């Protein structure tokens, strides 16, 4: 999965190792795609650069500590000297008059670095998820495509006629191409304007990284993960998405092709917590404000706060590597997933329980009471669980653990408000959750906490019994619990299944990337630093050429599958690095 992510908090795009824009939704993360080549090469539209009469090798990497991407092209022609050029791709993001400038715009700089290469630029956006091929109209300085609510415009610093006709031309000097949602003046592609945008965007990201409190372990992977997580927060609202894509299956033939371009409170909490632990708490504040404005509690939302996310298929699209169906929407929004109340309380605590905030907000206080109401009403209510199983609901251990974890957070929130009533209620519910976990989920004979009150299965999410602090490192059950889960779920020592039992959707083949990180983090908490590092190192070897990870890893081939990049996976890297750094000190 040779894809790199660029974005700026307004949109995301995936660009492959040949500098083809293979995925871009405008104007939002969850909008219809403008370029959906990833899901259908014929109908998905394209934005790419061809080289004439040459064999091409490419090398791709990010500008250090940034979301700016560079792709180097080495072109070998028979009988001629080798030539080379470099493409820089970015979504502008920087401070402009105390506000973050983040237009829906891709800037491409194409610079000859050796000789003169014959290239052509092809741009053919589509609308309505590939249903409509748009026709280009020539405008001053570039091209315009109508068919979207605001249209799409391309501006270039030169070679306008060749770009309009998709003709080959000789790249003899730097060329700047800017693609914009909506109208844009031709001046955006001028040398000065484009260079300014590139320089300021690089500086912005590098300053953002300098402001972080980075762990000593796996620093480079943590930096890439930080930026990846940041790019999954839709800053217009504060919502956080689980991944950039839809319908990349968990493994070939699985039919598990889900749309992950929505805001799950669970995934969002883990994302903003990881960023907060690194010193960037604004993501948590924005997310909590988003949640505070929602009309009801449910497992996931649209990034604008939409509550109905009807799932439907797009049968005309061939799918990722021919894997169908292609889905938009996600029917899990109608499920009961009661763990979210605890996770939202933990997210709220990030806002009021850390230094540097102006003080607790009434939104958090009101939200805390509402979430405790939900925990109390659903303490013994069965649900679909975090894995969204489509079978008979159960009283899942993970949901109970998140009740306990959320009540811990509520007690800290209560301390910020000096609210004894909130504290007493949170304590009572925390102990009630603990009692159920201790008495009904612990399997003494096998020495582990099972998946549910009536189940006897291993569930990788329950490594969090250790990482949340429910099981202290010196608790006699902690090591046996971790060892049991690892023995039941691991493949090749570092890849772990979520679970092995039936989930109502058929057999699963792929391992879930973050489960290996949960295992490694639990090992670090128990003091087994060497094995923890070995597990993290082995998982990172599956990352792609720019350090990104998807949802799943094929245990046989080691290939990345599932929606990409996956926030859970990159949260796992950060939490492992922090756990190893803190426990090794």
Buried (B, 14 or more C-beta within 10 A) or exposed (E): BBBBBBBBBBBBBBBBBBBBBBBBBBBBBBBBBBBBBBBBEEBBBBBBBBBEEBEBEBEBEBBEBBBBBBBBBBBEBEEEEBBBBBBBBBBBBBEEEEEEBBBBBBBBBBBBEBBEBBBBBEBBBBBEBBEBEBEBEEBEBBBBBBBBEEBBBBBBBBBBEBBBEEEBBBBEEBBBBBBBBBEBBBEBBBBEBBBEBBEBBBEBBBEBBEEBEBBEBBEEBBBBBBBBBBBBBBBBBBBBBBBBBBBBBBBBEBBBBBBBBBBBBBBBBBBBBBBBBBEBBBBBBBBBBBBBEBEEBBBBBBBEBBEEBEBEBBEEBBBBEEBBBBBBBBBBBEBBBBBBBBBBBBBBBBBBBBEEBEEBBEBBBEBBBBBBEBBBEBBEEBBBBBBBBEEEBBBBBBBBBBBBBBBBBBBBBBBBBEBEEBBEBBBEBBEBBBEBBEEBBBBEEBBBBBBBBEBEBBBBBBBBBBBBEBBEEEBEBBBBBBBBBBEBBBEEEBBBBBBBEEBEBEEBBBBBBBBBBBBBBBBBBBEBBEBBBBBBEBBBEBBBBBBBBBBBBBBEEEBBBBBBBBBBBBBBBBBBBBBBBEBBE
